[in-house]
Amino acid sequence: MRHEGTINIVDEQTTVDELRAAVHQFVAARNWQQHHTPKNLAMSIAIEAAEIMEHFQWLTVEQSAALVSDTNSLFWQLACA
């Protein structure tokens, strides 16, 4: 689902400052600042990390290395999580 103000940045030239600005714009468009407390942000990071770990949970070392080496597959799986 795309929201008004959504920014699509998928390239190799985007700087960290540009990403920060895009995230700031994304958050502002949804009025999420009110929810960005240290507790909520820490919990959200842990939850998102768990979703990424789920993709690797039952893989062998070789399978996980293959998944990471195939960045298109990895990005697709993470985007669909």
mmJSON file of the N, C-alpha and C atoms, coordinates in Angstrom:
{"data_MODEL":{"atom_site":{
"group_PDB":["ATOM","ATOM","ATOM","ATOM","ATOM","ATOM","ATOM","ATOM","ATOM","ATOM","ATOM","ATOM","ATOM","ATOM","ATOM","ATOM","ATOM","ATOM","ATOM","ATOM","ATOM","ATOM","ATOM","ATOM","ATOM","ATOM","ATOM","ATOM","ATOM","ATOM","ATOM","ATOM","ATOM","ATOM","ATOM","ATOM","ATOM","ATOM","ATOM","ATOM","ATOM","ATOM","ATOM","ATOM","ATOM","ATOM","ATOM","ATOM","ATOM","ATOM","ATOM","ATOM","ATOM","ATOM","ATOM","ATOM","ATOM","ATOM","ATOM","ATOM","ATOM","ATOM","ATOM","ATOM","ATOM","ATOM","ATOM","ATOM","ATOM","ATOM","ATOM","ATOM","ATOM","ATOM","ATOM","ATOM","ATOM","ATOM","ATOM","ATOM","ATOM","ATOM","ATOM","ATOM","ATOM","ATOM","ATOM","ATOM","ATOM","ATOM","ATOM","ATOM","ATOM","ATOM","ATOM","ATOM","ATOM","ATOM","ATOM","ATOM","ATOM","ATOM","ATOM","ATOM","ATOM","ATOM","ATOM","ATOM","ATOM","ATOM","ATOM","ATOM","ATOM","ATOM","ATOM","ATOM","ATOM","ATOM","ATOM","ATOM","ATOM","ATOM","ATOM","ATOM","ATOM","ATOM","ATOM","ATOM","ATOM","ATOM","ATOM","ATOM","ATOM","ATOM","ATOM","ATOM","ATOM","ATOM","ATOM","ATOM","ATOM","ATOM","ATOM","ATOM","ATOM","ATOM","ATOM","ATOM","ATOM","ATOM","ATOM","ATOM","ATOM","ATOM","ATOM","ATOM","ATOM","ATOM","ATOM","ATOM","ATOM","ATOM","ATOM","ATOM","ATOM","ATOM","ATOM","ATOM","ATOM","ATOM","ATOM","ATOM","ATOM","ATOM","ATOM","ATOM","ATOM","ATOM","ATOM","ATOM","ATOM","ATOM","ATOM","ATOM","ATOM","ATOM","ATOM","ATOM","ATOM","ATOM","ATOM","ATOM","ATOM","ATOM","ATOM","ATOM","ATOM","ATOM","ATOM","ATOM","ATOM","ATOM","ATOM","ATOM","ATOM","ATOM","ATOM","ATOM","ATOM","ATOM","ATOM","ATOM","ATOM","ATOM","ATOM","ATOM","ATOM","ATOM","ATOM","ATOM","ATOM","ATOM","ATOM","ATOM","ATOM","ATOM","ATOM","ATOM","ATOM","ATOM","ATOM","ATOM","ATOM","ATOM","ATOM","ATOM","ATOM","ATOM","ATOM","ATOM","ATOM","ATOM","ATOM"],
"id":[1,2,3,4,5,6,7,8,9,10,11,12,13,14,15,16,17,18,19,20,21,22,23,24,25,26,27,28,29,30,31,32,33,34,35,36,37,38,39,40,41,42,43,44,45,46,47,48,49,50,51,52,53,54,55,56,57,58,59,60,61,62,63,64,65,66,67,68,69,70,71,72,73,74,75,76,77,78,79,80,81,82,83,84,85,86,87,88,89,90,91,92,93,94,95,96,97,98,99,100,101,102,103,104,105,106,107,108,109,110,111,112,113,114,115,116,117,118,119,120,121,122,123,124,125,126,127,128,129,130,131,132,133,134,135,136,137,138,139,140,141,142,143,144,145,146,147,148,149,150,151,152,153,154,155,156,157,158,159,160,161,162,163,164,165,166,167,168,169,170,171,172,173,174,175,176,177,178,179,180,181,182,183,184,185,186,187,188,189,190,191,192,193,194,195,196,197,198,199,200,201,202,203,204,205,206,207,208,209,210,211,212,213,214,215,216,217,218,219,220,221,222,223,224,225,226,227,228,229,230,231,232,233,234,235,236,237,238,239,240,241,242,243],
"type_symbol":["N","C","C","N","C","C","N","C","C","N","C","C","N","C","C","N","C","C","N","C","C","N","C","C","N","C","C","N","C","C","N","C","C","N","C","C","N","C","C","N","C","C","N","C","C","N","C","C","N","C","C","N","C","C","N","C","C","N","C","C","N","C","C","N","C","C","N","C","C","N","C","C","N","C","C","N","C","C","N","C","C","N","C","C","N","C","C","N","C","C","N","C","C","N","C","C","N","C","C","N","C","C","N","C","C","N","C","C","N","C","C","N","C","C","N","C","C","N","C","C","N","C","C","N","C","C","N","C","C","N","C","C","N","C","C","N","C","C","N","C","C","N","C","C","N","C","C","N","C","C","N","C","C","N","C","C","N","C","C","N","C","C","N","C","C","N","C","C","N","C","C","N","C","C","N","C","C","N","C","C","N","C","C","N","C","C","N","C","C","N","C","C","N","C","C","N","C","C","N","C","C","N","C","C","N","C","C","N","C","C","N","C","C","N","C","C","N","C","C","N","C","C","N","C","C","N","C","C","N","C","C","N","C","C","N","C","C","N","C","C","N","C","C"],
"label_atom_id":["N","CA","C","N","CA","C","N","CA","C","N","CA","C","N","CA","C","N","CA","C","N","CA","C","N","CA","C","N","CA","C","N","CA","C","N","CA","C","N","CA","C","N","CA","C","N","CA","C","N","CA","C","N","CA","C","N","CA","C","N","CA","C","N","CA","C","N","CA","C","N","CA","C","N","CA","C","N","CA","C","N","CA","C","N","CA","C","N","CA","C","N","CA","C","N","CA","C","N","CA","C","N","CA","C","N","CA","C","N","CA","C","N","CA","C","N","CA","C","N","CA","C","N","CA","C","N","CA","C","N","CA","C","N","CA","C","N","CA","C","N","CA","C","N","CA","C","N","CA","C","N","CA","C","N","CA","C","N","CA","C","N","CA","C","N","CA","C","N","CA","C","N","CA","C","N","CA","C","N","CA","C","N","CA","C","N","CA","C","N","CA","C","N","CA","C","N","CA","C","N","CA","C","N","CA","C","N","CA","C","N","CA","C","N","CA","C","N","CA","C","N","CA","C","N","CA","C","N","CA","C","N","CA","C","N","CA","C","N","CA","C","N","CA","C","N","CA","C","N","CA","C","N","CA","C","N","CA","C","N","CA","C","N","CA","C","N","CA","C","N","CA","C","N","CA","C","N","CA","C","N","CA","C"],
"label_alt_id":[null,null,null,null,null,null,null,null,null,null,null,null,null,null,null,null,null,null,null,null,null,null,null,null,null,null,null,null,null,null,null,null,null,null,null,null,null,null,null,null,null,null,null,null,null,null,null,null,null,null,null,null,null,null,null,null,null,null,null,null,null,null,null,null,null,null,null,null,null,null,null,null,null,null,null,null,null,null,null,null,null,null,null,null,null,null,null,null,null,null,null,null,null,null,null,null,null,null,null,null,null,null,null,null,null,null,null,null,null,null,null,null,null,null,null,null,null,null,null,null,null,null,null,null,null,null,null,null,null,null,null,null,null,null,null,null,null,null,null,null,null,null,null,null,null,null,null,null,null,null,null,null,null,null,null,null,null,null,null,null,null,null,null,null,null,null,null,null,null,null,null,null,null,null,null,null,null,null,null,null,null,null,null,null,null,null,null,null,null,null,null,null,null,null,null,null,null,null,null,null,null,null,null,null,null,null,null,null,null,null,null,null,null,null,null,null,null,null,null,null,null,null,null,null,null,null,null,null,null,null,null,null,null,null,null,null,null,null,null,null,null,null,null],
"label_comp_id":["MET","MET","MET","ARG","ARG","ARG","HIS","HIS","HIS","GLU","GLU","GLU","GLY","GLY","GLY","THR","THR","THR","ILE","ILE","ILE","ASN","ASN","ASN","ILE","ILE","ILE","VAL","VAL","VAL","ASP","ASP","ASP","GLU","GLU","GLU","GLN","GLN","GLN","THR","THR","THR","THR","THR","THR","VAL","VAL","VAL","ASP","ASP","ASP","GLU","GLU","GLU","LEU","LEU","LEU","ARG","ARG","ARG","ALA","ALA","ALA","ALA","ALA","ALA","VAL","VAL","VAL","HIS","HIS","HIS","GLN","GLN","GLN","PHE","PHE","PHE","VAL","VAL","VAL","ALA","ALA","ALA","ALA","ALA","ALA","ARG","ARG","ARG","ASN","ASN","ASN","TRP","TRP","TRP","GLN","GLN","GLN","GLN","GLN","GLN","HIS","HIS","HIS","HIS","HIS","HIS","THR","THR","THR","PRO","PRO","PRO","LYS","LYS","LYS","ASN","ASN","ASN","LEU","LEU","LEU","ALA","ALA","ALA","MET","MET","MET","SER","SER","SER","ILE","ILE","ILE","ALA","ALA","ALA","ILE","ILE","ILE","GLU","GLU","GLU","ALA","ALA","ALA","ALA","ALA","ALA","GLU","GLU","GLU","ILE","ILE","ILE","MET","MET","MET","GLU","GLU","GLU","HIS","HIS","HIS","PHE","PHE","PHE","GLN","GLN","GLN","TRP","TRP","TRP","LEU","LEU","LEU","THR","THR","THR","VAL","VAL","VAL","GLU","GLU","GLU","GLN","GLN","GLN","SER","SER","SER","ALA","ALA","ALA","ALA","ALA","ALA","LEU","LEU","LEU","VAL","VAL","VAL","SER","SER","SER","ASP","ASP","ASP","THR","THR","THR","ASN","ASN","ASN","SER","SER","SER","LEU","LEU","LEU","PHE","PHE","PHE","TRP","TRP","TRP","GLN","GLN","GLN","LEU","LEU","LEU","ALA","ALA","ALA","CYS","CYS","CYS","ALA","ALA","ALA"],
"label_asym_id":["A","A","A","A","A","A","A","A","A","A","A","A","A","A","A","A","A","A","A","A","A","A","A","A","A","A","A","A","A","A","A","A","A","A","A","A","A","A","A","A","A","A","A","A","A","A","A","A","A","A","A","A","A","A","A","A","A","A","A","A","A","A","A","A","A","A","A","A","A","A","A","A","A","A","A","A","A","A","A","A","A","A","A","A","A","A","A","A","A","A","A","A","A","A","A","A","A","A","A","A","A","A","A","A","A","A","A","A","A","A","A","A","A","A","A","A","A","A","A","A","A","A","A","A","A","A","A","A","A","A","A","A","A","A","A","A","A","A","A","A","A","A","A","A","A","A","A","A","A","A","A","A","A","A","A","A","A","A","A","A","A","A","A","A","A","A","A","A","A","A","A","A","A","A","A","A","A","A","A","A","A","A","A","A","A","A","A","A","A","A","A","A","A","A","A","A","A","A","A","A","A","A","A","A","A","A","A","A","A","A","A","A","A","A","A","A","A","A","A","A","A","A","A","A","A","A","A","A","A","A","A","A","A","A","A","A","A","A","A","A","A","A","A"],
"label_entity_id":["1","1","1","1","1","1","1","1","1","1","1","1","1","1","1","1","1","1","1","1","1","1","1","1","1","1","1","1","1","1","1","1","1","1","1","1","1","1","1","1","1","1","1","1","1","1","1","1","1","1","1","1","1","1","1","1","1","1","1","1","1","1","1","1","1","1","1","1","1","1","1","1","1","1","1","1","1","1","1","1","1","1","1","1","1","1","1","1","1","1","1","1","1","1","1","1","1","1","1","1","1","1","1","1","1","1","1","1","1","1","1","1","1","1","1","1","1","1","1","1","1","1","1","1","1","1","1","1","1","1","1","1","1","1","1","1","1","1","1","1","1","1","1","1","1","1","1","1","1","1","1","1","1","1","1","1","1","1","1","1","1","1","1","1","1","1","1","1","1","1","1","1","1","1","1","1","1","1","1","1","1","1","1","1","1","1","1","1","1","1","1","1","1","1","1","1","1","1","1","1","1","1","1","1","1","1","1","1","1","1","1","1","1","1","1","1","1","1","1","1","1","1","1","1","1","1","1","1","1","1","1","1","1","1","1","1","1","1","1","1","1","1","1"],
"label_seq_id":[1,1,1,2,2,2,3,3,3,4,4,4,5,5,5,6,6,6,7,7,7,8,8,8,9,9,9,10,10,10,11,11,11,12,12,12,13,13,13,14,14,14,15,15,15,16,16,16,17,17,17,18,18,18,19,19,19,20,20,20,21,21,21,22,22,22,23,23,23,24,24,24,25,25,25,26,26,26,27,27,27,28,28,28,29,29,29,30,30,30,31,31,31,32,32,32,33,33,33,34,34,34,35,35,35,36,36,36,37,37,37,38,38,38,39,39,39,40,40,40,41,41,41,42,42,42,43,43,43,44,44,44,45,45,45,46,46,46,47,47,47,48,48,48,49,49,49,50,50,50,51,51,51,52,52,52,53,53,53,54,54,54,55,55,55,56,56,56,57,57,57,58,58,58,59,59,59,60,60,60,61,61,61,62,62,62,63,63,63,64,64,64,65,65,65,66,66,66,67,67,67,68,68,68,69,69,69,70,70,70,71,71,71,72,72,72,73,73,73,74,74,74,75,75,75,76,76,76,77,77,77,78,78,78,79,79,79,80,80,80,81,81,81],
"pdbx_PDB_ins_code":[null,null,null,null,null,null,null,null,null,null,null,null,null,null,null,null,null,null,null,null,null,null,null,null,null,null,null,null,null,null,null,null,null,null,null,null,null,null,null,null,null,null,null,null,null,null,null,null,null,null,null,null,null,null,null,null,null,null,null,null,null,null,null,null,null,null,null,null,null,null,null,null,null,null,null,null,null,null,null,null,null,null,null,null,null,null,null,null,null,null,null,null,null,null,null,null,null,null,null,null,null,null,null,null,null,null,null,null,null,null,null,null,null,null,null,null,null,null,null,null,null,null,null,null,null,null,null,null,null,null,null,null,null,null,null,null,null,null,null,null,null,null,null,null,null,null,null,null,null,null,null,null,null,null,null,null,null,null,null,null,null,null,null,null,null,null,null,null,null,null,null,null,null,null,null,null,null,null,null,null,null,null,null,null,null,null,null,null,null,null,null,null,null,null,null,null,null,null,null,null,null,null,null,null,null,null,null,null,null,null,null,null,null,null,null,null,null,null,null,null,null,null,null,null,null,null,null,null,null,null,null,null,null,null,null,null,null,null,null,null,null,null,null],
"Cartn_x":[0.845,0.0,0.891,0.639,1.405,0.595,1.27,0.648,1.112,0.312,0.733,2.031,2.986,4.265,5.28,4.895,5.837,6.952,8.176,9.339,9.932,10.23,10.82,12.296,13.163,14.6,15.229,15.637,16.302,17.407,18.573,19.714,20.994,22.101,23.389,24.018,23.348,23.895,23.263,22.208,21.511,22.394,22.507,23.345,22.559,23.273,22.635,21.768,22.256,21.459,20.148,20.193,18.971,18.016,18.563,17.721,17.088,17.875,17.325,16.188,16.384,15.343,14.095,14.288,13.153,12.384,13.117,12.464,11.722,12.349,11.694,10.395,10.438,9.239,8.169,8.569,7.651,6.949,7.738,7.201,6.28,6.7,5.898,4.568,4.569,3.338,2.299,2.743,1.839,1.643,2.277,2.209,2.637,3.726,4.208,5.148,5.568,6.52,6.041,4.731,4.168,4.44,4.684,4.905,6.386,7.272,8.695,9.39,8.957,9.597,10.742,11.702,12.79,12.276,11.271,10.719,10.113,9.284,8.63,9.637,10.629,11.636,12.478,12.871,13.662,12.873,11.613,10.776,10.586,10.386,10.191,11.427,12.605,13.854,13.965,13.665,13.747,12.756,11.56,10.533,10.953,11.45,11.88,13.076,14.007,15.159,14.701,13.711,13.183,12.578,11.912,11.339,12.431,13.551,14.672,15.286,15.484,16.086,15.237,13.951,13.049,13.421,13.914,14.299,15.514,16.307,17.534,17.417,16.334,16.214,16.582,16.082,16.293,17.251,17.961,18.912,20.26,20.975,22.359,23.209,24.45,25.369,25.496,25.593,25.73,24.481,23.312,22.065,21.91,22.274,22.163,23.142,24.338,25.313,24.8,24.166,23.613,22.48,21.659,20.561,21.092,22.114,22.697,23.394,24.016,24.711,23.742,22.515,21.486,20.667,21.185,20.567,19.141,18.84,17.463,16.51,16.908,16.079,15.944,17.036,17.011,16.114,16.282,15.447,13.979,13.697,12.301,11.705,12.453,11.947,11.747,12.68,12.543,11.389,11.187,10.091,8.735,8.675,7.409,7.173,8.113,7.984,6.889],
"Cartn_y":[-1.176,0.0,1.24,2.159,3.403,4.5,5.286,6.419,7.701,8.729,10.03,10.414,10.892,11.276,10.153,8.977,7.865,8.164,7.87,8.109,6.768,6.589,5.349,5.598,5.115,5.291,3.908,3.566,2.291,2.551,2.899,3.118,3.04,3.173,3.077,4.442,5.515,6.852,7.625,7.131,7.848,7.946,9.152,9.373,9.103,8.97,8.773,9.984,11.183,12.383,12.366,11.89,11.794,10.752,9.658,8.642,9.18,9.912,10.518,11.477,12.282,13.23,12.486,11.392,10.604,9.982,9.457,8.87,9.951,11.107,12.217,12.61,12.719,13.074,11.993,10.728,9.603,9.649,9.858,9.913,11.119,12.267,13.49,13.367,12.725,12.579,11.738,10.911,10.026,10.45,11.547,12.055,10.999,10.314,9.248,9.745,11.016,11.514,11.257,11.356,11.185,9.792,8.817,7.443,7.08,7.978,7.672,7.957,7.239,7.318,6.303,6.47,5.48,4.047,3.85,2.507,1.948,2.721,2.237,1.952,2.817,2.602,1.37,1.179,0.001,-1.278,-1.286,-2.467,-2.733,-1.693,-1.854,-2.407,-1.945,-2.478,-3.973,-4.375,-5.792,-6.627,-6.12,-6.847,-6.999,-5.913,-5.986,-6.919,-6.887,-7.792,-9.24,-9.53,-10.895,-11.347,-10.436,-10.791,-11.134,-10.438,-10.758,-12.097,-12.294,-13.551,-14.752,-14.581,-15.677,-16.293,-15.471,-15.973,-16.893,-16.769,-17.548,-18.679,-18.724,-19.575,-21.038,-21.656,-23.087,-23.379,-22.378,-22.588,-23.047,-23.787,-24.115,-22.877,-22.917,-21.806,-21.582,-22.66,-22.557,-21.945,-22.381,-21.842,-20.359,-19.963,-18.553,-17.698,-18.234,-17.505,-17.351,-18.398,-18.327,-17.307,-17.254,-16.299,-14.871,-14.619,-13.277,-12.916,-13.895,-13.596,-13.283,-13.767,-13.461,-12.29,-11.068,-9.894,-9.672,-9.987,-9.807,-10.69,-11.929,-12.839,-12.336,-11.901,-11.418,-10.191,-9.219,-8.018,-8.373,-9.295,-9.693,-10.324,-11.217,-11.866,-10.875,-9.949,-8.956,-8.003,-7.655,-6.744,-7.394,-8.699,-9.415,-9.85,-9.563,-10.02,-9.269],
"Cartn_z":[0.0,0.0,0.0,-0.884,-0.931,-0.268,0.512,1.178,0.518,0.664,0.169,0.876,0.113,0.686,0.712,0.208,0.176,-0.807,-0.4,-1.236,-1.616,-2.88,-3.362,-3.653,-2.77,-2.955,-3.077,-4.273,-4.507,-5.512,-5.007,-5.881,-5.072,-5.745,-5.076,-4.817,-5.198,-5.018,-3.866,-3.28,-2.226,-0.987,-0.444,0.726,2.004,3.101,4.399,4.736,4.429,4.69,3.906,2.669,1.867,2.452,2.942,3.579,4.856,5.645,6.862,6.518,5.499,5.089,4.624,3.889,3.403,4.568,5.554,6.726,7.503,7.672,8.381,7.676,6.365,5.594,5.733,5.685,5.817,7.179,8.253,9.606,9.766,9.267,9.397,8.667,7.5,6.716,7.458,8.395,9.124,10.584,10.972,12.339,13.359,13.082,13.949,15.041,15.014,15.999,17.423,17.631,18.966,19.544,18.675,19.108,19.206,18.825,18.774,20.097,21.113,22.419,22.446,23.342,23.411,23.586,24.438,24.666,23.382,22.709,21.489,20.387,20.238,19.195,19.488,20.749,21.112,20.873,21.251,21.033,19.548,18.767,17.328,16.645,17.065,16.499,16.784,18.02,18.383,17.577,17.393,16.632,15.175,14.568,13.17,13.01,13.975,13.922,13.986,14.823,14.925,13.597,12.9,11.597,10.588,10.653,9.756,10.157,11.462,11.93,11.54,11.468,11.106,9.75,8.827,7.503,7.564,8.611,8.746,9.771,10.508,11.69,11.439,10.42,10.21,9.068,8.592,7.508,8.041,7.225,7.556,7.304,7.747,7.492,5.988,5.241,3.776,3.146,3.591,3.045,3.38,4.586,4.953,4.156,3.908,3.091,1.668,1.144,-0.21,-0.274,0.759,0.794,0.786,1.577,1.647,0.341,-0.318,-1.569,-2.698,-2.586,-3.586,-3.054,-3.24,-2.624,-3.11,-4.349,-4.821,-4.033,-3.8,-3.017,-1.581,-0.995,0.38,0.505,-0.384,-0.336,-0.514,-1.409,-1.657,-0.397,0.229,1.427,2.568,2.714,3.782,3.502,2.251,1.905,2.141,2.0,2.156,3.593,4.462,5.866,6.58],
"occupancy":[1.0,1.0,1.0,1.0,1.0,1.0,1.0,1.0,1.0,1.0,1.0,1.0,1.0,1.0,1.0,1.0,1.0,1.0,1.0,1.0,1.0,1.0,1.0,1.0,1.0,1.0,1.0,1.0,1.0,1.0,1.0,1.0,1.0,1.0,1.0,1.0,1.0,1.0,1.0,1.0,1.0,1.0,1.0,1.0,1.0,1.0,1.0,1.0,1.0,1.0,1.0,1.0,1.0,1.0,1.0,1.0,1.0,1.0,1.0,1.0,1.0,1.0,1.0,1.0,1.0,1.0,1.0,1.0,1.0,1.0,1.0,1.0,1.0,1.0,1.0,1.0,1.0,1.0,1.0,1.0,1.0,1.0,1.0,1.0,1.0,1.0,1.0,1.0,1.0,1.0,1.0,1.0,1.0,1.0,1.0,1.0,1.0,1.0,1.0,1.0,1.0,1.0,1.0,1.0,1.0,1.0,1.0,1.0,1.0,1.0,1.0,1.0,1.0,1.0,1.0,1.0,1.0,1.0,1.0,1.0,1.0,1.0,1.0,1.0,1.0,1.0,1.0,1.0,1.0,1.0,1.0,1.0,1.0,1.0,1.0,1.0,1.0,1.0,1.0,1.0,1.0,1.0,1.0,1.0,1.0,1.0,1.0,1.0,1.0,1.0,1.0,1.0,1.0,1.0,1.0,1.0,1.0,1.0,1.0,1.0,1.0,1.0,1.0,1.0,1.0,1.0,1.0,1.0,1.0,1.0,1.0,1.0,1.0,1.0,1.0,1.0,1.0,1.0,1.0,1.0,1.0,1.0,1.0,1.0,1.0,1.0,1.0,1.0,1.0,1.0,1.0,1.0,1.0,1.0,1.0,1.0,1.0,1.0,1.0,1.0,1.0,1.0,1.0,1.0,1.0,1.0,1.0,1.0,1.0,1.0,1.0,1.0,1.0,1.0,1.0,1.0,1.0,1.0,1.0,1.0,1.0,1.0,1.0,1.0,1.0,1.0,1.0,1.0,1.0,1.0,1.0,1.0,1.0,1.0,1.0,1.0,1.0,1.0,1.0,1.0,1.0,1.0,1.0],
"B_iso_or_equiv":[0.0,0.0,0.0,0.0,0.0,0.0,0.0,0.0,0.0,0.0,0.0,0.0,0.0,0.0,0.0,0.0,0.0,0.0,0.0,0.0,0.0,0.0,0.0,0.0,0.0,0.0,0.0,0.0,0.0,0.0,0.0,0.0,0.0,0.0,0.0,0.0,0.0,0.0,0.0,0.0,0.0,0.0,0.0,0.0,0.0,0.0,0.0,0.0,0.0,0.0,0.0,0.0,0.0,0.0,0.0,0.0,0.0,0.0,0.0,0.0,0.0,0.0,0.0,0.0,0.0,0.0,0.0,0.0,0.0,0.0,0.0,0.0,0.0,0.0,0.0,0.0,0.0,0.0,0.0,0.0,0.0,0.0,0.0,0.0,0.0,0.0,0.0,0.0,0.0,0.0,0.0,0.0,0.0,0.0,0.0,0.0,0.0,0.0,0.0,0.0,0.0,0.0,0.0,0.0,0.0,0.0,0.0,0.0,0.0,0.0,0.0,0.0,0.0,0.0,0.0,0.0,0.0,0.0,0.0,0.0,0.0,0.0,0.0,0.0,0.0,0.0,0.0,0.0,0.0,0.0,0.0,0.0,0.0,0.0,0.0,0.0,0.0,0.0,0.0,0.0,0.0,0.0,0.0,0.0,0.0,0.0,0.0,0.0,0.0,0.0,0.0,0.0,0.0,0.0,0.0,0.0,0.0,0.0,0.0,0.0,0.0,0.0,0.0,0.0,0.0,0.0,0.0,0.0,0.0,0.0,0.0,0.0,0.0,0.0,0.0,0.0,0.0,0.0,0.0,0.0,0.0,0.0,0.0,0.0,0.0,0.0,0.0,0.0,0.0,0.0,0.0,0.0,0.0,0.0,0.0,0.0,0.0,0.0,0.0,0.0,0.0,0.0,0.0,0.0,0.0,0.0,0.0,0.0,0.0,0.0,0.0,0.0,0.0,0.0,0.0,0.0,0.0,0.0,0.0,0.0,0.0,0.0,0.0,0.0,0.0,0.0,0.0,0.0,0.0,0.0,0.0,0.0,0.0,0.0,0.0,0.0,0.0,0.0,0.0,0.0,0.0,0.0,0.0],
"pdbx_formal_charge":[null,null,null,null,null,null,null,null,null,null,null,null,null,null,null,null,null,null,null,null,null,null,null,null,null,null,null,null,null,null,null,null,null,null,null,null,null,null,null,null,null,null,null,null,null,null,null,null,null,null,null,null,null,null,null,null,null,null,null,null,null,null,null,null,null,null,null,null,null,null,null,null,null,null,null,null,null,null,null,null,null,null,null,null,null,null,null,null,null,null,null,null,null,null,null,null,null,null,null,null,null,null,null,null,null,null,null,null,null,null,null,null,null,null,null,null,null,null,null,null,null,null,null,null,null,null,null,null,null,null,null,null,null,null,null,null,null,null,null,null,null,null,null,null,null,null,null,null,null,null,null,null,null,null,null,null,null,null,null,null,null,null,null,null,null,null,null,null,null,null,null,null,null,null,null,null,null,null,null,null,null,null,null,null,null,null,null,null,null,null,null,null,null,null,null,null,null,null,null,null,null,null,null,null,null,null,null,null,null,null,null,null,null,null,null,null,null,null,null,null,null,null,null,null,null,null,null,null,null,null,null,null,null,null,null,null,null,null,null,null,null,null,null],
"auth_seq_id":[1,1,1,2,2,2,3,3,3,4,4,4,5,5,5,6,6,6,7,7,7,8,8,8,9,9,9,10,10,10,11,11,11,12,12,12,13,13,13,14,14,14,15,15,15,16,16,16,17,17,17,18,18,18,19,19,19,20,20,20,21,21,21,22,22,22,23,23,23,24,24,24,25,25,25,26,26,26,27,27,27,28,28,28,29,29,29,30,30,30,31,31,31,32,32,32,33,33,33,34,34,34,35,35,35,36,36,36,37,37,37,38,38,38,39,39,39,40,40,40,41,41,41,42,42,42,43,43,43,44,44,44,45,45,45,46,46,46,47,47,47,48,48,48,49,49,49,50,50,50,51,51,51,52,52,52,53,53,53,54,54,54,55,55,55,56,56,56,57,57,57,58,58,58,59,59,59,60,60,60,61,61,61,62,62,62,63,63,63,64,64,64,65,65,65,66,66,66,67,67,67,68,68,68,69,69,69,70,70,70,71,71,71,72,72,72,73,73,73,74,74,74,75,75,75,76,76,76,77,77,77,78,78,78,79,79,79,80,80,80,81,81,81],
"auth_comp_id":["MET","MET","MET","ARG","ARG","ARG","HIS","HIS","HIS","GLU","GLU","GLU","GLY","GLY","GLY","THR","THR","THR","ILE","ILE","ILE","ASN","ASN","ASN","ILE","ILE","ILE","VAL","VAL","VAL","ASP","ASP","ASP","GLU","GLU","GLU","GLN","GLN","GLN","THR","THR","THR","THR","THR","THR","VAL","VAL","VAL","ASP","ASP","ASP","GLU","GLU","GLU","LEU","LEU","LEU","ARG","ARG","ARG","ALA","ALA","ALA","ALA","ALA","ALA","VAL","VAL","VAL","HIS","HIS","HIS","GLN","GLN","GLN","PHE","PHE","PHE","VAL","VAL","VAL","ALA","ALA","ALA","ALA","ALA","ALA","ARG","ARG","ARG","ASN","ASN","ASN","TRP","TRP","TRP","GLN","GLN","GLN","GLN","GLN","GLN","HIS","HIS","HIS","HIS","HIS","HIS","THR","THR","THR","PRO","PRO","PRO","LYS","LYS","LYS","ASN","ASN","ASN","LEU","LEU","LEU","ALA","ALA","ALA","MET","MET","MET","SER","SER","SER","ILE","ILE","ILE","ALA","ALA","ALA","ILE","ILE","ILE","GLU","GLU","GLU","ALA","ALA","ALA","ALA","ALA","ALA","GLU","GLU","GLU","ILE","ILE","ILE","MET","MET","MET","GLU","GLU","GLU","HIS","HIS","HIS","PHE","PHE","PHE","GLN","GLN","GLN","TRP","TRP","TRP","LEU","LEU","LEU","THR","THR","THR","VAL","VAL","VAL","GLU","GLU","GLU","GLN","GLN","GLN","SER","SER","SER","ALA","ALA","ALA","ALA","ALA","ALA","LEU","LEU","LEU","VAL","VAL","VAL","SER","SER","SER","ASP","ASP","ASP","THR","THR","THR","ASN","ASN","ASN","SER","SER","SER","LEU","LEU","LEU","PHE","PHE","PHE","TRP","TRP","TRP","GLN","GLN","GLN","LEU","LEU","LEU","ALA","ALA","ALA","CYS","CYS","CYS","ALA","ALA","ALA"],
"auth_asym_id":["A","A","A","A","A","A","A","A","A","A","A","A","A","A","A","A","A","A","A","A","A","A","A","A","A","A","A","A","A","A","A","A","A","A","A","A","A","A","A","A","A","A","A","A","A","A","A","A","A","A","A","A","A","A","A","A","A","A","A","A","A","A","A","A","A","A","A","A","A","A","A","A","A","A","A","A","A","A","A","A","A","A","A","A","A","A","A","A","A","A","A","A","A","A","A","A","A","A","A","A","A","A","A","A","A","A","A","A","A","A","A","A","A","A","A","A","A","A","A","A","A","A","A","A","A","A","A","A","A","A","A","A","A","A","A","A","A","A","A","A","A","A","A","A","A","A","A","A","A","A","A","A","A","A","A","A","A","A","A","A","A","A","A","A","A","A","A","A","A","A","A","A","A","A","A","A","A","A","A","A","A","A","A","A","A","A","A","A","A","A","A","A","A","A","A","A","A","A","A","A","A","A","A","A","A","A","A","A","A","A","A","A","A","A","A","A","A","A","A","A","A","A","A","A","A","A","A","A","A","A","A","A","A","A","A","A","A","A","A","A","A","A","A"],
"auth_atom_id":["N","CA","C","N","CA","C","N","CA","C","N","CA","C","N","CA","C","N","CA","C","N","CA","C","N","CA","C","N","CA","C","N","CA","C","N","CA","C","N","CA","C","N","CA","C","N","CA","C","N","CA","C","N","CA","C","N","CA","C","N","CA","C","N","CA","C","N","CA","C","N","CA","C","N","CA","C","N","CA","C","N","CA","C","N","CA","C","N","CA","C","N","CA","C","N","CA","C","N","CA","C","N","CA","C","N","CA","C","N","CA","C","N","CA","C","N","CA","C","N","CA","C","N","CA","C","N","CA","C","N","CA","C","N","CA","C","N","CA","C","N","CA","C","N","CA","C","N","CA","C","N","CA","C","N","CA","C","N","CA","C","N","CA","C","N","CA","C","N","CA","C","N","CA","C","N","CA","C","N","CA","C","N","CA","C","N","CA","C","N","CA","C","N","CA","C","N","CA","C","N","CA","C","N","CA","C","N","CA","C","N","CA","C","N","CA","C","N","CA","C","N","CA","C","N","CA","C","N","CA","C","N","CA","C","N","CA","C","N","CA","C","N","CA","C","N","CA","C","N","CA","C","N","CA","C","N","CA","C","N","CA","C","N","CA","C","N","CA","C","N","CA","C","N","CA","C","N","CA","C","N","CA","C"],
"pdbx_PDB_model_num":[1,1,1,1,1,1,1,1,1,1,1,1,1,1,1,1,1,1,1,1,1,1,1,1,1,1,1,1,1,1,1,1,1,1,1,1,1,1,1,1,1,1,1,1,1,1,1,1,1,1,1,1,1,1,1,1,1,1,1,1,1,1,1,1,1,1,1,1,1,1,1,1,1,1,1,1,1,1,1,1,1,1,1,1,1,1,1,1,1,1,1,1,1,1,1,1,1,1,1,1,1,1,1,1,1,1,1,1,1,1,1,1,1,1,1,1,1,1,1,1,1,1,1,1,1,1,1,1,1,1,1,1,1,1,1,1,1,1,1,1,1,1,1,1,1,1,1,1,1,1,1,1,1,1,1,1,1,1,1,1,1,1,1,1,1,1,1,1,1,1,1,1,1,1,1,1,1,1,1,1,1,1,1,1,1,1,1,1,1,1,1,1,1,1,1,1,1,1,1,1,1,1,1,1,1,1,1,1,1,1,1,1,1,1,1,1,1,1,1,1,1,1,1,1,1,1,1,1,1,1,1,1,1,1,1,1,1,1,1,1,1,1,1]
}}}
